[in-house]
Amino acid sequence: MKTTMKRGMALLLICVTYALSGCSNCGLSSCVAPHADLPATVAPGETLTIEVKDLWATCNDRGCDGPNEPMSNVTIEAVLVGTEDVVASATASVNDEATAQITLSIPPDADGSVTIRTSDAVYGFGTVEIVRE
């Protein structure tokens, strides 16, 4: 009987230790990537204003290292689809909520579609078609 009780206590201790060890695992994170809602089209010579959200410099979704810190600024580009030709680029400050408003001036001679992305090409937000009215 004592042996069964000792085994039960040992098993309980192992289970509790295993369960609690998962709470301190700060190595794996899954923070949301930056994202933006884009219009489907823009006219040449017009401006395209984009709000980009979740521009975090740090990822602390497990609560181990304090609060997340927003990036200080971000540069967004409009790149012609199928090329690396940047037709518009702008840099904006990121606020405390990790959001930035960026206005891109689309050149009057621009044609085709552009991919909206960060200047380091790490994050892409989608494609906008340039439509002549």
TORMI-203307 format. One record per residue (C-alpha): residue number from 1; residue in three letters; x, y, z. Coordinates in pm, 1 decimal, always signed. Example, Ala and Ser with C-alpha at 12.3 -4.5 7.8 and 13.67 -1.06 7.14 Angstrom:
+-----+--------+----------+----------+----------+
! num ! residu !        X !        Y !        Z !
+-----+--------+----------+----------+----------+
!   1 !    ALA !  +1230.0 !   -450.0 !   +780.0 !
!   2 !    SER !  +1367.0 !   -106.0 !   +714.0 !
+-----+--------+----------+----------+----------+
% end
This chain:
+-----+--------+----------+----------+----------+
! num ! residu !        X !        Y !        Z !
+-----+--------+----------+----------+----------+
!   1 !    MET !     +0.0 !     +0.0 !     +0.0 !
!   2 !    LYS !   +284.6 !   +239.0 !    +88.3 !
!   3 !    THR !   +457.4 !   +158.9 !   -239.9 !
!   4 !    THR !   +141.7 !   +239.2 !   -436.7 !
!   5 !    MET !   +104.4 !   +567.4 !   -251.4 !
!   6 !    LYS !   +470.3 !   +661.0 !   -311.4 !
!   7 !    ARG !   +432.0 !   +583.7 !   -683.2 !
!   8 !    GLY !   +114.8 !   +792.0 !   -695.6 !
!   9 !    MET !   +284.9 !  +1088.0 !   -526.4 !
!  10 !    ALA !   +587.4 !  +1056.2 !   -755.8 !
!  11 !    LEU !   +359.2 !  +1051.3 !  -1060.8 !
!  12 !    LEU !   +169.4 !  +1353.6 !   -930.8 !
!  13 !    LEU !   +496.1 !  +1540.4 !   -873.1 !
!  14 !    ILE !   +615.0 !  +1459.8 !  -1225.7 !
!  15 !    CYS !   +284.4 !  +1577.5 !  -1376.8 !
!  16 !    VAL !   +285.1 !  +1904.3 !  -1181.2 !
!  17 !    THR !   +650.9 !  +1972.2 !  -1268.5 !
!  18 !    TYR !   +581.3 !  +1903.1 !  -1638.1 !
!  19 !    ALA !   +274.5 !  +2126.8 !  -1641.5 !
!  20 !    LEU !   +454.5 !  +2414.8 !  -1471.9 !
!  21 !    SER !   +763.0 !  +2388.8 !  -1691.1 !
!  22 !    GLY !   +552.6 !  +2477.8 !  -1996.1 !
!  23 !    CYS !   +467.5 !  +2815.6 !  -1839.3 !
!  24 !    SER !   +828.1 !  +2926.1 !  -1839.4 !
!  25 !    ASN !   +905.5 !  +2843.3 !  -2201.5 !
!  26 !    CYS !   +988.2 !  +3185.7 !  -2345.4 !
!  27 !    GLY !  +1174.4 !  +3057.5 !  -2647.6 !
!  28 !    LEU !   +874.3 !  +3000.7 !  -2873.2 !
!  29 !    SER !   +658.8 !  +3292.6 !  -2979.3 !
!  30 !    SER !   +383.8 !  +3351.0 !  -3228.9 !
!  31 !    CYS !   +316.9 !  +3724.4 !  -3245.5 !
!  32 !    VAL !    +95.0 !  +3866.6 !  -3515.7 !
!  33 !    ALA !   +278.7 !  +3992.8 !  -3824.3 !
!  34 !    PRO !   +220.9 !  +4348.6 !  -3944.7 !
!  35 !    HIS !    -86.2 !  +4380.6 !  -4167.1 !
!  36 !    ALA !   -277.4 !  +4645.1 !  -4363.8 !
!  37 !    ASP !   -609.3 !  +4679.9 !  -4541.3 !
!  38 !    LEU !   -550.0 !  +4790.0 !  -4899.0 !
!  39 !    PRO !   -787.2 !  +4929.3 !  -5159.3 !
!  40 !    ALA !   -823.6 !  +4722.0 !  -5476.0 !
!  41 !    THR !   -725.2 !  +5009.8 !  -5705.6 !
!  42 !    VAL !   -552.1 !  +5348.0 !  -5717.5 !
!  43 !    ALA !   -532.0 !  +5600.5 !  -6002.1 !
!  44 !    PRO !   -197.4 !  +5718.0 !  -6139.6 !
!  45 !    GLY !    -99.3 !  +6055.3 !  -5992.0 !
!  46 !    GLU !   -307.3 !  +5993.1 !  -5679.7 !
!  47 !    THR !   -201.7 !  +5915.1 !  -5324.2 !
!  48 !    LEU !   -254.1 !  +5585.9 !  -5150.3 !
!  49 !    THR !   -294.2 !  +5612.1 !  -4771.7 !
!  50 !    ILE !   -236.6 !  +5292.3 !  -4580.2 !
!  51 !    GLU !   -270.6 !  +5213.6 !  -4210.9 !
!  52 !    VAL !    -28.8 !  +4938.9 !  -4108.5 !
!  53 !    LYS !    -94.9 !  +4765.7 !  -3775.8 !
!  54 !    ASP !   +103.0 !  +4541.5 !  -3540.6 !
!  55 !    LEU !   +440.3 !  +4698.7 !  -3613.1 !
!  56 !    TRP !   +608.4 !  +4551.2 !  -3306.0 !
!  57 !    ALA !   +985.1 !  +4557.9 !  -3258.9 !
!  58 !    THR !   +960.1 !  +4288.9 !  -2990.3 !
!  59 !    CYS !   +744.0 !  +3980.7 !  -2947.8 !
!  60 !    ASN !   +646.7 !  +3903.4 !  -2593.1 !
!  61 !    ASP !   +332.2 !  +3696.4 !  -2632.2 !
!  62 !    ARG !   +430.5 !  +3466.8 !  -2342.4 !
!  63 !    GLY !   +477.1 !  +3743.8 !  -2085.1 !
!  64 !    CYS !   +843.8 !  +3671.2 !  -2010.6 !
!  65 !    ASP !  +1024.7 !  +3992.3 !  -2105.4 !
!  66 !    GLY !   +788.3 !  +4281.1 !  -2029.2 !
!  67 !    PRO !   +553.7 !  +4459.2 !  -2268.8 !
!  68 !    ASN !   +598.3 !  +4458.9 !  -2645.6 !
!  69 !    GLU !   +776.3 !  +4762.5 !  -2787.9 !
!  70 !    PRO !   +659.3 !  +4920.6 !  -3114.2 !
!  71 !    MET !   +902.5 !  +4990.1 !  -3397.3 !
!  72 !    SER !  +1019.4 !  +5351.8 !  -3408.3 !
!  73 !    ASN !   +941.8 !  +5395.5 !  -3778.8 !
!  74 !    VAL !   +864.5 !  +5194.9 !  -4090.3 !
!  75 !    THR !   +930.7 !  +5243.2 !  -4461.6 !
!  76 !    ILE !   +668.8 !  +5113.1 !  -4702.1 !
!  77 !    GLU !   +718.7 !  +5070.0 !  -5077.8 !
!  78 !    ALA !   +499.0 !  +5025.0 !  -5381.4 !
!  79 !    VAL !   +686.1 !  +4789.7 !  -5616.1 !
!  80 !    LEU !   +574.1 !  +4708.6 !  -5971.7 !
!  81 !    VAL !   +455.1 !  +4349.1 !  -5982.3 !
!  82 !    GLY !   +706.9 !  +4117.6 !  -6147.3 !
!  83 !    THR !   +995.7 !  +4361.4 !  -6095.9 !
!  84 !    GLU !  +1193.6 !  +4522.7 !  -5818.1 !
!  85 !    ASP !  +1108.9 !  +4871.9 !  -5950.1 !
!  86 !    VAL !   +999.2 !  +5091.6 !  -5659.5 !
!  87 !    VAL !   +745.8 !  +5349.1 !  -5785.4 !
!  88 !    ALA !   +670.5 !  +5504.0 !  -5445.2 !
!  89 !    SER !   +819.5 !  +5490.9 !  -5098.7 !
!  90 !    ALA !   +747.4 !  +5665.7 !  -4769.1 !
!  91 !    THR !   +863.9 !  +5646.9 !  -4408.0 !
!  92 !    ALA !   +633.9 !  +5709.0 !  -4113.5 !
!  93 !    SER !   +662.1 !  +5707.6 !  -3736.0 !
!  94 !    VAL !   +499.5 !  +5420.2 !  -3550.7 !
!  95 !    ASN !   +275.3 !  +5515.9 !  -3257.4 !
!  96 !    ASP !   +253.7 !  +5346.5 !  -2915.3 !
!  97 !    GLU !    -18.3 !  +5111.0 !  -3044.5 !
!  98 !    ALA !   +228.0 !  +4986.7 !  -3312.0 !
!  99 !    THR !    +30.8 !  +5149.2 !  -3594.4 !
! 100 !    ALA !   +150.0 !  +5383.3 !  -3870.4 !
! 101 !    GLN !    -23.8 !  +5589.0 !  -4138.3 !
! 102 !    ILE !   +171.0 !  +5590.9 !  -4463.6 !
! 103 !    THR !    +88.5 !  +5795.5 !  -4772.8 !
! 104 !    LEU !   +239.9 !  +5682.2 !  -5101.5 !
! 105 !    SER !   +230.9 !  +5912.1 !  -5406.1 !
! 106 !    ILE !   +170.2 !  +5703.6 !  -5715.8 !
! 107 !    PRO !   +346.4 !  +5860.4 !  -6016.8 !
! 108 !    PRO !   +123.8 !  +5987.0 !  -6301.9 !
! 109 !    ASP !   +296.7 !  +5755.8 !  -6551.2 !
! 110 !    ALA !   +263.6 !  +5441.4 !  -6335.0 !
! 111 !    ASP !    +91.5 !  +5147.7 !  -6499.1 !
! 112 !    GLY !    +10.4 !  +4789.2 !  -6397.0 !
! 113 !    SER !    -11.1 !  +4670.5 !  -6038.0 !
! 114 !    VAL !   +204.1 !  +4733.0 !  -5734.1 !
! 115 !    THR !   +288.9 !  +4517.1 !  -5437.9 !
! 116 !    ILE !   +280.5 !  +4704.4 !  -5108.3 !
! 117 !    ARG !   +559.5 !  +4587.1 !  -4876.9 !
! 118 !    THR !   +812.5 !  +4696.2 !  -4618.5 !
! 119 !    SER !  +1135.2 !  +4831.6 !  -4764.9 !
! 120 !    ASP !  +1329.4 !  +4528.7 !  -4641.2 !
! 121 !    ALA !  +1076.8 !  +4303.6 !  -4823.0 !
! 122 !    VAL !  +1014.6 !  +4105.2 !  -4504.5 !
! 123 !    TYR !   +641.8 !  +4183.3 !  -4495.4 !
! 124 !    GLY !   +411.9 !  +4209.4 !  -4795.6 !
! 125 !    PHE !    +60.6 !  +4346.2 !  -4755.3 !
! 126 !    GLY !    -97.8 !  +4275.4 !  -5093.5 !
! 127 !    THR !   -134.9 !  +4410.4 !  -5443.6 !
! 128 !    VAL !   -309.1 !  +4723.3 !  -5567.2 !
! 129 !    GLU !   -401.3 !  +4769.8 !  -5933.4 !
! 130 !    ILE !   -321.3 !  +5105.7 !  -6093.6 !
! 131 !    VAL !   -630.0 !  +5198.9 !  -6297.0 !
! 132 !    ARG !   -658.5 !  +5492.5 !  -6534.4 !
! 133 !    GLU !   -997.1 !  +5659.3 !  -6516.5 !
+-----+--------+----------+----------+----------+
% end
